[in-house]
Amino acid sequence: MCVSKPNKPSDRVDSAVQERLRSALIDFRKRRGLSRTKFAERAGMSLWMISMFENGDRFMSLEGALRLCHAMDIKLWKLLKDVEE
């Protein structure tokens, strides 16, 4: 999974999407009663990676976002739709 900082002006648009995704995943994880450690285990990712993403220190790839959604049994579109409501 790729996590990175924005490097170019076009990444600013992605920043808004990343922030929405980050907030939604944190909220959904907490509503499910999952610790970061359990969340990382379920997604097959390192705790470091989850922490960096949740703290806003790194961007997440689409693949990574899909893995996290799969770990919580929610579709990515549904997670982002819930943010808008």
N, C-alpha and C positions, 0 to 999 in steps of 0.2 A: 504494500500500500504506500502511496506517495503522500507525504506531508511536506509542505513547504511554505515559505513566506512569499507574498506577492512580489514580483520582480519588475513588472512593467505596468504602464498606465491602464491597459485593458484589464489587469487583474483587480482594479478597484471595483469593477462591477461584480466580480466574483467575490469580493470581500463582503458585500451585502448579503449575498446568498450564503456564504460560509457562516456569517454571524447568525442568520436565521436558522441554519441547520444546527449550528453549535447550541444555540439556546433551546431549540426544540428537542435535541437529543438529551441534553442535560435534564430538562423538565420531564421528558418521558421516562428516562432512566430512574429519576427520583420517584416518580409516580408508581413505577414498578417495584420500588423498594430495593433496587440493585446498587450495591457499592461499585465504585470504579473498578475494584479488583474483580468482582464477580462479572461485571460488564465486560471487562477485558478478556476474562476466561471464556465467556460465552461466545465472544466474537473472534476468538483465536488471535488476539492482539496483545501487545505488551501493555502493562499498566502505564509505562512511560508515554507510549503513543496516545493512549486515552487521555492522560493528564495534559499533555501538550495541546491536544485538540480542544479539550474542555476549557483550558485556561486561555485559549485564543492565541497561543504561541505558534501554532502551525495550521496550515490549511489541510483539508482532507480531500483525497481523491474520490471520484465517484465510486470506485470499487470499494474503498474503505467505508464510505457512507452506506453503501448497500450491505456490507458485512455487518455493520452495527445495527442497521434496521432488521436484518435477518435474525440477529441475536435477540432482538426484542420482539420478533414476530409482528412487524409492522412494515407496510410498504412505504418506500421513500416518498412517493407522491402524497400519501395520506399524512405522513408526518409533517410535510411542508404545508399541506392544506390546512391542518389543524393550527398552524402558526398564524394563518391569515384570518381565522374565525375569531 
